[in-house]
């Protein structure tokens, strides 16, 4: 099956999302900028007071005047420190709030992705967006955006103060603007594409690692080490070149920036000295102007330094937002199913265009019926199960529940009626009780314990250190594969849907435990519709009907005894299973 790259949002979408975030957090932004603005104003008082002090000393002044100016200088510094402290606190809270919102939004987007899209995507793409890109975006939102806004505000205030000291002494600082403008424009026009290329290179590298590391034994056994090494070297080379290109852009730009910092200070001193010698500026004005120009370097340096981080954050945001560009697999209409009958009509499905896996499948499943789906590997059994569970949308034809197409039911509505349990299972970090009651948080401990008892897990669950309150999952109590699958089955019982699609749900259990769990499920699920995708034919024997799938078609449909008597495909599978 081919792999597809997930989409990336455009520049306009990134900017609109940024504006939307700013509108939602306008109050926090105003407070943050106001505090930093006041801190900047207090910081600007010091150079002016120093210049005033110099002029007063040159003209001749009293000790009282010097003391007053010194006290003013001290008060300005203390006020600046206090305001900066409060402003930084505001900035941190703002960054954490927006970061949490972005992460939660991304998780919501990822959880809502259509399963076929996730399965068809490059393995490293979604992982990179969920890890590297969200981390980069977190750093940008937490530090880059607030620091840049603050630095820009400080630059504006500092230059205003410089102009108020004396327009003539402020003019030399302007000579660097054309140079900075041209250099920064050159950098911005190239950096966006360069950082997107870098992100894509890490996706490819992640894919290679994701394919190579889990399959290391196979690579070793088949003598494919040289081939995999070449693939990794190729992806590493592309990542190296992409990283090197962005580093060259940054280095070239930083060189220009550092040069630009020296020019205005030298120019202000030179021109200021000339103005002072001709009586057009006082010594205090020249000193204050030089201090302001020198002070202007720091916020300007912050702006230019964080510009690089903003470019990285913008590229990461484009990739994170790109997830939302994927078309939804559900189109809820609000229709309510009339009953629990599940039907499939002329259903086809393909993973690749023009290559159908299922061909015109027709099936009627009555409420409360237990249907087993069997067939050779690759015949389309699991695909049919996902279509009947509403996880996949048919390429053509319809799958309906009570006369309503499954794609017209919202996710919550669908999963409240039909649940899919596959060979893959996941234990979330949390207590055992929380894992059991995910779909029904209001379920009580009695229901959770009953579900564990039904699937044969009550013994080991009661032996856990804290019982149902034992933390399991990542960094918690480690469950075996069989125990984890028992939890998945118990979770299903607690969820209490009326239709169940079990895709080899007991595959990882040992035969005795699996048989016990299947008998328990059959006994407890009376009145429910159960569709079991089975490889072990003994699990199909007790079903009301058995559908035999071959080459993407249902070739036989009937009870165990009927199909054995027919002597067709099922009978052949049964004989093979028993070694006849």
C-alpha positions as CSV (number, residue, x, y, z in Angstrom):
1,X,0.0,0.0,0.0
2,X,1.4,3.4,-1.0
3,X,2.2,6.0,1.6
4,X,0.8,9.5,1.4
5,X,2.1,12.7,2.9
6,X,-0.2,14.5,5.3
7,X,-1.1,18.0,4.0
8,X,0.6,21.2,5.2
9,X,-1.3,24.5,5.8
10,X,-0.6,27.5,3.7
11,X,0.9,30.8,4.8
12,X,-2.5,32.5,4.8
13,X,-4.0,29.8,7.1
14,X,-1.1,30.1,9.5
15,X,-1.5,33.8,9.8
16,X,-5.3,33.6,10.2
17,X,-4.8,31.0,13.0
18,X,-2.4,33.3,14.7
19,X,-4.8,36.2,14.5
20,X,-7.6,34.0,15.9
21,X,-5.4,33.0,18.8
22,X,-4.6,36.7,19.4
23,X,-8.3,37.6,19.4
24,X,-9.1,34.8,21.9
25,X,-6.4,35.9,24.2
26,X,-6.7,39.7,23.6
27,X,-7.0,40.5,27.4
28,X,-3.8,38.5,28.3
29,X,-1.9,40.1,25.4
30,X,-2.9,43.6,26.4
31,X,-1.9,43.1,30.0
32,X,1.4,41.5,29.0
33,X,2.3,44.3,26.5
34,X,1.1,47.0,28.9
35,X,3.4,45.8,31.7
36,X,6.4,45.3,29.4
37,X,5.7,48.7,27.9
38,X,5.8,50.4,31.4
39,X,8.9,48.5,32.2
40,X,10.5,49.7,28.9
41,X,9.5,53.3,29.7
42,X,11.1,53.1,33.2
43,X,14.2,51.7,31.6
44,X,14.3,54.7,29.1
45,X,14.3,57.2,32.0
46,X,17.9,56.2,33.0
47,X,19.8,57.4,29.9
48,X,17.9,60.7,29.9
49,X,18.7,61.2,33.6
50,X,22.4,60.5,32.9
51,X,22.4,63.0,30.1
52,X,20.7,65.5,32.3
53,X,23.2,64.9,35.1
54,X,26.1,65.5,32.7
55,X,24.7,68.8,31.4
56,X,24.0,69.9,35.0
57,X,27.6,69.1,36.0
58,X,29.0,70.9,33.0
59,X,26.9,74.0,33.8
60,X,27.6,73.8,37.5
61,X,25.0,72.5,39.9
62,X,24.4,71.8,43.5
63,X,24.7,68.5,45.4
64,X,21.0,68.5,46.0
65,X,20.3,68.4,42.3
66,X,22.8,65.6,41.8
67,X,21.1,63.7,44.6
68,X,17.7,64.2,43.1
69,X,18.8,62.9,39.8
70,X,20.6,60.0,41.4
71,X,17.4,59.1,43.4
72,X,15.4,59.3,40.2
73,X,17.8,57.0,38.5
74,X,17.5,54.5,41.3
75,X,13.7,54.7,41.3
76,X,13.6,54.1,37.6
77,X,15.8,51.0,37.9
78,X,13.8,49.5,40.8
79,X,10.5,50.3,39.0
80,X,11.8,48.6,35.8
81,X,12.9,45.5,37.7
82,X,9.5,45.2,39.5
83,X,7.4,45.8,36.3
84,X,9.6,43.3,34.4
85,X,9.1,40.7,37.0
86,X,5.3,41.0,36.8
87,X,5.4,41.2,33.0
88,X,7.5,38.0,32.7
89,X,5.0,36.2,35.0
90,X,2.2,37.4,32.7
91,X,4.2,36.3,29.6
92,X,4.8,32.8,31.1
93,X,1.1,32.3,31.9
94,X,0.1,33.5,28.5
95,X,2.6,31.1,26.8
96,X,1.5,28.1,28.9
97,X,-2.2,28.8,28.3
98,X,-1.8,29.1,24.5
99,X,0.6,26.1,24.4
100,X,-1.9,23.9,26.3
101,X,-4.6,25.0,23.9
102,X,-2.6,24.2,20.8
103,X,-1.6,20.8,22.2
104,X,-5.2,19.9,23.2
105,X,-6.4,21.1,19.8
106,X,-3.8,18.9,18.0
107,X,-4.7,15.9,20.1
108,X,-8.4,16.4,19.2
109,X,-7.5,16.7,15.5
110,X,-5.3,13.5,15.6
111,X,-7.9,11.4,17.5
112,X,-10.5,12.5,15.0
113,X,-8.5,11.5,11.9
114,X,-10.0,8.9,9.7
115,X,-8.4,5.5,10.3
116,X,-7.6,4.9,6.6
117,X,-5.8,8.2,6.5
118,X,-3.6,7.3,9.5
119,X,-2.9,3.8,8.1
120,X,-2.0,5.3,4.7
121,X,0.2,8.1,6.0
122,X,4.0,7.9,6.2
123,X,4.7,6.4,9.6
124,X,7.2,9.1,10.6
125,X,5.0,12.0,9.4
126,X,2.4,11.9,12.2
127,X,5.0,11.0,14.8
128,X,7.1,14.0,13.8
129,X,4.1,16.4,13.9
130,X,3.1,15.1,17.3
131,X,6.6,15.3,18.8
132,X,9.2,17.5,17.0
133,X,6.7,20.0,15.5
134,X,4.6,20.4,18.6
135,X,7.7,20.9,20.7
136,X,9.0,23.5,18.3
137,X,5.7,25.2,18.3
138,X,5.5,25.1,22.1
139,X,8.9,26.9,22.3
140,X,7.8,29.5,19.8
141,X,4.5,30.3,21.6
142,X,5.9,30.1,25.1
143,X,8.9,32.3,24.4
144,X,9.3,33.5,20.8
145,X,6.0,35.3,20.3
146,X,5.9,37.1,23.7
147,X,9.6,38.1,23.5
148,X,9.3,39.3,19.9
149,X,6.2,41.5,20.8
150,X,8.0,42.9,23.8
151,X,11.2,43.6,21.9
152,X,9.3,45.4,19.1
153,X,7.5,47.5,21.7
154,X,10.8,48.3,23.4
155,X,12.3,49.3,20.1
156,X,9.5,51.7,19.3
157,X,9.7,53.3,22.8
158,X,13.5,53.5,22.7
159,X,13.6,55.2,19.3
160,X,10.8,57.6,20.4
161,X,13.0,58.6,23.4
162,X,16.0,59.0,21.1
163,X,14.0,61.4,18.9
164,X,12.9,63.4,22.0
165,X,16.5,63.8,23.1
166,X,17.3,65.5,19.8
167,X,16.3,64.7,16.2
168,X,19.8,65.6,14.9
169,X,21.5,63.1,17.3
170,X,18.9,60.5,16.3
171,X,19.6,60.7,12.6
172,X,22.8,58.6,12.6
173,X,21.0,55.6,13.9
174,X,18.9,55.5,10.8
175,X,21.8,54.7,8.5
176,X,21.6,51.0,9.3
177,X,17.9,50.6,8.5
178,X,18.3,50.0,4.7
179,X,21.0,47.4,5.4
180,X,18.9,45.6,8.0
181,X,15.8,45.8,5.9
182,X,17.5,44.3,2.8
183,X,19.2,41.6,4.7
184,X,16.2,40.5,6.7
185,X,14.0,40.5,3.6
186,X,16.6,38.3,1.8
187,X,16.6,35.9,4.8
188,X,12.8,35.7,5.2
189,X,12.2,35.0,1.5
190,X,14.4,31.9,1.7
191,X,14.0,30.6,5.3
192,X,10.4,29.5,5.1
193,X,11.0,27.0,2.3
194,X,14.3,25.9,3.9
195,X,12.7,25.1,7.3
196,X,9.8,23.2,5.5
197,X,12.4,21.2,3.7
198,X,14.2,20.5,6.9
199,X,11.0,19.3,8.5
200,X,10.3,17.0,5.6
201,X,13.8,15.5,5.8
202,X,13.3,14.6,9.4
203,X,10.0,12.9,8.4
204,X,11.8,10.7,5.9
205,X,14.6,9.9,8.4
206,X,11.9,9.0,11.0
207,X,10.3,6.7,8.5
208,X,13.5,4.9,7.7
209,X,14.2,4.4,11.5
210,X,10.6,3.3,12.1
211,X,11.0,0.7,9.3
212,X,14.5,-0.5,10.2
213,X,14.6,-0.7,14.0
214,X,11.5,-2.9,14.6
215,X,12.6,-5.1,11.6
216,X,16.2,-5.4,12.6
217,X,16.0,-9.2,13.0
218,X,14.5,-9.5,9.5
219,X,17.1,-7.2,8.0
220,X,19.8,-9.3,9.7
221,X,18.3,-12.6,8.7
222,X,17.9,-11.7,5.0
223,X,21.3,-10.0,4.7
224,X,19.7,-6.6,4.0
225,X,22.1,-4.5,6.2
226,X,23.8,-2.8,3.3
227,X,20.5,-1.9,1.6
228,X,19.1,-0.4,4.8
229,X,22.3,1.3,5.5
230,X,22.2,3.0,2.1
231,X,18.6,4.1,2.7
232,X,19.5,5.5,6.1
233,X,22.6,7.2,4.7
234,X,20.5,8.8,2.0
235,X,17.9,10.2,4.4
236,X,20.7,11.3,6.8
237,X,22.4,13.1,3.9
238,X,19.2,14.9,3.0
239,X,18.6,15.9,6.7
240,X,22.3,17.1,6.9
241,X,22.0,19.2,3.7
242,X,18.7,20.7,4.8
243,X,20.1,21.5,8.3
244,X,23.3,22.9,6.7
245,X,21.3,25.1,4.3
246,X,19.3,26.7,7.2
247,X,22.5,27.1,9.2
248,X,24.1,28.9,6.2
249,X,21.1,31.2,6.0
250,X,21.2,32.0,9.7
251,X,25.0,32.5,9.7
252,X,24.9,34.9,6.7
253,X,22.1,36.9,8.2
254,X,23.6,37.0,11.7
255,X,26.9,38.3,10.2
256,X,25.0,41.2,8.7
257,X,23.1,41.8,11.9
258,X,26.2,41.9,14.1
259,X,27.8,44.4,11.7
260,X,24.6,46.5,11.8
261,X,24.9,46.8,15.6
262,X,28.3,48.6,15.4
263,X,27.5,51.1,12.7
264,X,24.8,53.2,14.5
265,X,26.8,53.5,17.8
266,X,29.9,54.7,15.9
267,X,27.9,57.0,13.7
268,X,26.0,58.5,16.7
269,X,29.3,59.2,18.5
270,X,31.0,60.7,15.4
271,X,28.0,62.8,14.3
272,X,27.1,63.7,17.9
273,X,30.7,64.9,18.5
274,X,30.5,67.0,15.4
275,X,27.2,68.5,16.4
276,X,28.5,69.3,19.9
277,X,31.6,71.0,18.5
278,X,29.3,73.3,16.5
279,X,27.0,74.0,19.4
280,X,24.1,72.1,17.9
281,X,23.9,69.5,20.7
282,X,24.9,69.4,24.3
283,X,27.3,66.9,25.7
284,X,24.4,65.4,27.7
285,X,22.3,65.0,24.5
286,X,25.2,63.2,22.8
287,X,25.7,60.8,25.7
288,X,22.0,60.1,26.1
289,X,21.6,59.5,22.4
290,X,24.6,57.2,22.4
291,X,23.2,55.3,25.4
292,X,19.8,55.0,23.7
293,X,21.4,53.7,20.5
294,X,23.4,51.3,22.5
295,X,20.2,50.3,24.5
296,X,18.3,49.9,21.2
297,X,20.6,47.1,20.2
298,X,19.3,44.7,22.8
299,X,15.6,44.7,21.9
300,X,16.6,44.8,18.2
301,X,18.8,41.8,18.8
302,X,15.9,40.0,20.4
303,X,13.6,40.7,17.5
304,X,16.2,39.4,15.0
305,X,17.2,36.5,17.1
306,X,13.6,35.3,17.7
307,X,12.9,35.9,14.0
308,X,14.6,32.5,13.3
309,X,12.5,30.9,16.0
310,X,9.4,32.4,14.6
311,X,10.3,30.9,11.2
312,X,10.7,27.5,12.8
313,X,7.4,27.9,14.7
314,X,5.6,29.0,11.6
315,X,6.8,25.9,9.6
316,X,5.8,23.7,12.5
317,X,2.4,25.4,12.9
318,X,1.8,24.8,9.2
319,X,2.4,21.1,9.6
320,X,0.3,20.9,12.8
321,X,-2.6,22.8,11.1
322,X,-2.3,20.6,8.0
323,X,-3.9,17.8,9.9
324,X,-7.2,19.7,10.0
325,X,-7.1,20.0,6.2
326,X,-7.9,16.2,5.9
327,X,-11.5,15.6,4.8
328,X,-13.7,14.2,7.5
329,X,-14.9,10.6,7.1
330,X,-18.2,11.3,8.8
331,X,-21.1,13.5,7.6
332,X,-23.6,13.5,10.5
333,X,-27.1,14.3,9.4
334,X,-28.8,13.8,12.8
335,X,-30.8,10.8,11.5
336,X,-31.7,8.2,14.2
337,X,-31.5,4.5,13.2
338,X,-34.8,2.7,13.3
339,X,-33.7,-0.5,14.9
340,X,-30.5,-2.4,15.1
341,X,-30.5,-4.3,11.8
342,X,-27.1,-4.0,10.0
343,X,-27.1,-4.2,6.2
344,X,-24.5,-4.0,3.5
345,X,-25.5,-3.5,-0.1
346,X,-23.1,-3.8,-3.1
347,X,-20.2,-2.8,-1.0
348,X,-16.7,-2.3,-2.5
349,X,-13.5,-1.0,-1.0
350,X,-10.0,-0.4,-2.3
351,X,-6.8,0.8,-0.6
352,X,-5.3,1.7,-4.0
353,X,-7.3,3.2,-6.9
354,X,-8.6,0.6,-9.3
355,X,-7.7,-2.4,-7.1
356,X,-10.8,-3.4,-5.1
357,X,-10.3,-5.5,-2.0
358,X,-14.0,-6.2,-1.6
359,X,-16.3,-6.7,-4.6
360,X,-20.1,-6.1,-4.3
361,X,-20.6,-7.5,-0.8
362,X,-24.3,-8.0,0.3
363,X,-25.1,-8.9,3.8
364,X,-28.0,-8.7,6.3
365,X,-27.3,-9.1,10.0
366,X,-30.3,-9.4,12.3
367,X,-30.4,-7.9,15.8
368,X,-29.0,-10.3,18.3
369,X,-27.4,-12.5,15.6
370,X,-23.9,-13.8,16.0
371,X,-22.0,-13.9,12.7
372,X,-18.6,-15.3,12.2
373,X,-16.5,-14.2,9.2
374,X,-13.8,-16.6,8.1
375,X,-11.6,-17.0,5.1
376,X,-7.9,-17.2,4.0
377,X,-5.5,-14.5,4.9
378,X,-5.8,-11.5,2.7
379,X,-9.3,-12.3,1.6
380,X,-10.8,-9.1,3.0
381,X,-12.2,-10.3,6.3
382,X,-10.8,-7.5,8.5
383,X,-11.6,-4.9,5.8
384,X,-15.2,-6.1,5.9
385,X,-15.3,-5.9,9.7
386,X,-14.1,-2.3,9.6
387,X,-16.8,-1.4,7.0
388,X,-19.5,-3.0,9.2
389,X,-18.1,-1.1,12.2
390,X,-18.3,2.2,10.3
391,X,-14.5,2.7,10.6
392,X,-14.1,2.6,6.8
393,X,-16.4,4.3,4.2
394,X,-17.3,2.1,1.3
395,X,-15.9,3.0,-2.1
396,X,-19.4,2.3,-3.5
397,X,-22.5,0.8,-2.0
398,X,-23.8,1.4,1.5
399,X,-23.6,0.0,5.0
400,X,-26.6,1.0,7.0
401,X,-27.8,0.6,10.6
402,X,-31.6,0.8,11.0
403,X,-31.9,2.4,7.6
404,X,-29.3,5.1,8.3
405,X,-25.9,5.0,6.6
406,X,-23.1,4.6,9.1
407,X,-21.2,7.6,7.7
408,X,-24.2,9.8,8.6
409,X,-23.8,9.0,12.3
410,X,-21.6,11.1,14.4
411,X,-18.6,9.4,16.0
412,X,-20.2,9.4,19.5
413,X,-23.5,8.1,18.2
414,X,-21.8,5.4,16.1
415,X,-19.6,4.1,18.9
416,X,-22.5,4.1,21.3
417,X,-24.1,1.6,19.0
418,X,-21.3,-0.3,17.3
419,X,-17.9,-1.1,18.8
420,X,-14.8,-2.5,17.1
421,X,-12.2,-4.5,18.9
422,X,-9.2,-5.5,16.9
423,X,-6.0,-7.5,17.5
424,X,-4.4,-4.2,18.3
425,X,-5.1,-2.9,21.8
426,X,-3.8,-0.1,24.0
427,X,-3.5,0.4,27.7
428,X,-3.7,4.1,28.6
429,X,-1.7,5.5,31.5
430,X,-4.1,5.7,34.4
431,X,-5.8,3.4,36.8
432,X,-7.2,0.1,35.8
433,X,-10.7,1.4,36.6
434,X,-10.2,4.4,34.3
435,X,-9.1,2.1,31.5
436,X,-12.2,0.0,31.9
437,X,-14.6,2.9,32.0
438,X,-13.2,5.0,29.2
439,X,-16.4,4.8,27.1
440,X,-18.7,5.1,30.2
441,X,-16.9,7.2,32.9
442,X,-20.1,7.0,35.0
443,X,-19.9,3.2,35.3
444,X,-19.3,2.0,38.8
445,X,-16.7,-0.3,40.3
446,X,-19.3,-3.2,40.4
447,X,-19.7,-3.0,36.6
448,X,-16.0,-2.9,36.1
449,X,-15.4,-5.9,38.4
450,X,-18.2,-7.8,36.7
451,X,-16.7,-7.2,33.3
452,X,-13.3,-8.4,34.5
453,X,-14.9,-11.5,35.9
454,X,-16.7,-12.3,32.6
455,X,-13.4,-12.2,30.6
456,X,-11.6,-14.3,33.2
457,X,-9.4,-11.4,34.5
458,X,-10.8,-11.1,38.0
459,X,-8.1,-13.2,39.6
460,X,-5.1,-11.2,38.5
461,X,-6.9,-7.9,38.7
462,X,-7.8,-8.5,42.4
463,X,-4.1,-9.4,43.1
464,X,-2.9,-6.0,41.8
465,X,-1.3,-3.8,44.5
466,X,-4.2,-1.3,44.6
467,X,-6.9,-3.3,42.9
468,X,-8.9,-1.2,40.4
469,X,-6.9,1.9,41.5
470,X,-3.6,0.4,40.4
471,X,-1.9,2.6,37.8
472,X,-1.2,0.7,34.6
473,X,0.2,1.7,31.2
474,X,3.3,3.7,30.5
475,X,5.5,3.9,33.7
476,X,2.8,2.0,35.6
477,X,2.1,-1.6,36.4
478,X,3.1,-3.6,33.3
479,X,0.3,-5.9,32.0
480,X,1.1,-8.9,29.8
481,X,-0.3,-9.0,26.2
482,X,-3.0,-11.4,27.3
483,X,-4.0,-9.3,30.3
484,X,-4.1,-6.1,28.1
485,X,-6.4,-7.9,25.7
486,X,-8.6,-9.0,28.5
487,X,-8.8,-5.4,29.7
488,X,-9.9,-4.4,26.1
489,X,-12.7,-7.1,26.2
490,X,-13.8,-5.9,29.6
491,X,-13.7,-2.3,28.4
492,X,-16.1,-3.4,25.7
493,X,-18.5,-5.0,28.1
494,X,-18.6,-1.8,30.2
495,X,-19.2,0.3,27.1
496,X,-22.3,-1.8,26.4
497,X,-22.9,-1.2,22.6
498,X,-25.7,-3.3,21.0
499,X,-23.4,-4.4,18.1
500,X,-19.9,-5.7,18.4
501,X,-17.3,-6.3,15.7
502,X,-14.5,-8.5,17.0
503,X,-11.5,-8.7,14.7
504,X,-9.6,-11.6,16.2
505,X,-10.2,-10.0,19.6
506,X,-8.9,-13.1,21.4
507,X,-5.9,-13.8,19.2
508,X,-3.2,-13.1,21.8
509,X,-4.9,-15.2,24.5
510,X,-3.8,-18.7,25.1
511,X,-6.3,-21.3,23.8
512,X,-7.8,-22.1,27.2
513,X,-8.2,-18.5,28.2
514,X,-9.5,-17.5,24.8
515,X,-12.1,-20.3,24.8
516,X,-13.2,-19.3,28.3
517,X,-13.5,-15.6,27.2
518,X,-15.5,-16.5,24.1
519,X,-17.9,-18.6,26.1
520,X,-18.3,-15.8,28.6
521,X,-18.9,-13.3,25.9
522,X,-21.5,-15.5,24.2
523,X,-23.3,-16.0,27.5
524,X,-23.3,-12.3,28.6
525,X,-24.0,-10.8,25.1
526,X,-27.4,-12.3,24.6
527,X,-29.5,-9.9,22.6
528,X,-26.5,-8.2,21.1
529,X,-25.3,-8.5,17.5
530,X,-21.8,-10.0,17.4
531,X,-19.7,-10.0,14.2
532,X,-16.5,-12.0,14.9
533,X,-13.6,-12.0,12.4
534,X,-12.0,-15.4,13.1
535,X,-8.9,-17.3,12.0
536,X,-9.5,-20.1,14.5
537,X,-12.3,-22.0,13.1
538,X,-13.4,-23.4,16.4
539,X,-14.4,-19.9,17.4
540,X,-16.8,-19.8,14.4
541,X,-18.5,-23.1,15.2
542,X,-20.9,-21.7,17.8
543,X,-22.0,-18.7,15.6
544,X,-25.5,-18.5,14.2
545,X,-24.2,-18.1,10.7
546,X,-20.8,-18.1,9.1
547,X,-19.8,-15.9,6.2
548,X,-16.9,-17.3,4.1
549,X,-14.9,-14.6,2.4
550,X,-12.7,-15.4,-0.6
551,X,-11.1,-12.9,-3.0
552,X,-13.2,-10.1,-1.5
553,X,-16.5,-11.8,-2.0
554,X,-18.8,-13.7,0.3
555,X,-18.8,-17.1,-1.3
556,X,-20.8,-19.0,1.3
557,X,-23.2,-18.1,4.1
558,X,-24.8,-20.4,6.6
559,X,-24.5,-22.3,9.8
560,X,-21.6,-24.6,10.7
561,X,-23.5,-27.8,9.9
562,X,-25.0,-26.4,6.7
563,X,-21.6,-25.3,5.3
564,X,-20.0,-28.6,6.2
565,X,-22.8,-30.5,4.5
566,X,-22.4,-28.3,1.4
567,X,-18.8,-29.5,1.0
568,X,-17.6,-26.1,-0.3
569,X,-14.9,-23.6,0.8
570,X,-15.8,-23.7,4.5
571,X,-15.7,-27.5,4.6
572,X,-12.2,-27.4,2.9
573,X,-11.0,-24.9,5.5
574,X,-12.4,-27.1,8.3
575,X,-10.7,-30.2,7.0
576,X,-7.4,-28.2,6.7
577,X,-7.8,-26.9,10.2
578,X,-8.2,-30.4,11.6
579,X,-5.4,-31.8,9.5
580,X,-7.7,-34.0,7.3
